[in-house]
């Protein structure tokens, strides 16, 4: 069942994370995101971007990278 507003992800059905929105995999490269983050090279992995910004969600990583770029 598709739920609106989840950015293409679905909610996890299994405990202990039941109801949480699943995150993108850490081995996803920047070039494969729907909108690549311009502050990072195209072949940077998402888990590396998360480490460098201290954020978890893709949009949070994008906002933090934009702040640091200014």
N, C-alpha and C positions, 0 to 999 in steps of 0.2 A: 504494500500500500504506500503510495507516494504521499509524503507530507510536505506542505508548502513551507518555504523559507529555510530549508536545510542545505542549500547550496550544493545540491547533487549528492549529499550524503544521507545515510539513514541512521535511525537510532538503534543502538545495540540492544538486543533482546535478552541477552544472557547475563545473569548475576556474575560478578559483583558490580558490573558497569551498566546494568539495565537502565535504559532511558537516556543514556549519554549519547551525544552525537559523535560518531566515529570521526577521527582525524585522518588527514592525508598521511600516507606512509612516509617514513623518514627517508627512504631511498629514492623518492621522487626527485628528479632533477629540475632545476629552475626552468629550463626550456620546455618542459612538459606540463607546467602549470597553465591554467586557463589564461592567466595574465602574468607572464614572467616578471619578476621583481628586478627592475633595472639597476639597482645598487649592487647586485651580485652577478658574477659571471654565469653564463648559460649552463655550464656543467656542474654548478654547485648543488650539492644535495640538500634537501629540505632539512634534514636533521642538523647539518652544519649551520644553516641559516638560523635555525632555532637556538643553537648553542650561542652563536654570536650576538643575537638580539635578546635572548632571555625570554622569548615569547613562544607560545605553542601553536596557536591557530595561524593559518596562512595570512589572513587579513591583519592580524596583530603583528606578525613578522613584517608585513608590507609597510604598516604605519610606523613601526619602530625604525626600520631601515630608512624611511623617508625623513624621519626626524634627525637621524644621525648624519644624513647626507647634507643637511643644511649648514 
